[in-house]
Amino acid sequence: MEFVVITRALDSTNVPPAASIALAKQTFQMFASNQDSRIKAVYPFAGERAGVLIVDVKSGDELQELVGSLPFAGISKAEIHPIGSVQSAIKTMEAAEKRVAAMTPAGVR
């Protein structure tokens, strides 16, 4: 299952700035070396201490393990969203259209 993981640096930590930079650098070096095949894409946000990952994992536990294993995990927060396909979204909308049509009285459109 694929997820979008939006990471943002915490504004206040007890970690010295030099250590924060080192943890972030280590994380990005890990991304650049493609060490974890579950991480499909990484996009840092320009001008921010934030970015987005696309990950592919089998379970919530595996997702937790992956996010928690990132070197900057202790100095960042993550917002996570499951990803669906465009085809699945179209099927959902078609089903909604059918439900609405079934509720509409005959002859009214």
N, C-alpha and C positions, 0 to 999 in steps of 0.2 A: 504494500500500500504506500502511495506517495503522500508526502506532507511538505508544506511550506513551513520553514522554521525561520521566523524573523528574530534576529538577535540584536539587542541594544546594550551598550555599555551602561552599567549602573553609574548614577551620578555621584554616589558617595560609597566608598569602600574603605576598609582599613588597610588596603594594600598600597604600598608606596608607588608613586607614579612610575618609577623606573621598572618596578616589577610588573605593573599593569601593562606597560608597553611590551615588555618581554613576553608576557603570556599571550597578548594579542598577536605579536609577531610569530611566536611558535605556532599558534593556531593557523595563521595564514600560510606559513611554510608547510604545514600539514596539508592544508587544502591544495596548495600548488603542486605538491608531490603526489596527489591522488592516492594517499595511503589507505583511505577507506572507500571501498567501492560502493557503499551504500549512499554516499554523498554524490549526487548526480550533477549538481551545479551549485556555484557559489557566486553571488553578486554583492560586493560591498556597495553601500550607498555613498555616493559622492558627497564629500563635505560633512559626513556624519560618522559617529562611532557606532555604526550599525550596518546590518546587511541581511541578506536572505539566502537561505540554503534550500535546495530541493533535495529531499532524501527519500529513499525507498527502503522500507523496513517491513518486517512481517507482523510485528505486534507493538502494542503500547510499551511493553517492557523493553523491547529492543530499541524503540525510539528514545525512551528514557536513558538507556545505557549509552546510546550514541551521543545524545546532547550532553549528558553528564561527563562524558569522556573528553570533551573538547577542552584544551588547556585553559581557555578563557571562561569556562563555565561558571567559575566562582565569582567572576567580576562582571557578569552579564546576565540579562534576563532574556527568556525566550517566549515568543508568542507562536503557537503552533496551530496550523489549519490543515485538515485533510484535503487532498486534491481529487477531484473527479474529472471525468473526460467530457469533452464537448458533446459527444454522442449521448452520454448518459444525461446531460443537462437537457438535450433536445427531447429525449424520451420522457423525462419528468414533465417538461412543458406540454408535450402532447397528451400525457395522461391528465394533466390539469385542465387542458382544453376540453377533453371528453367529459370530465366531471362537471365543468361549468355548463357545457351543452346539455347534459342530462338534467340539470337543475332548471334550465330555461323552459318555460311553458311552450307547448307545441304552437307553431305559427308565429312566435315572437322572436325577433332577431334584431 
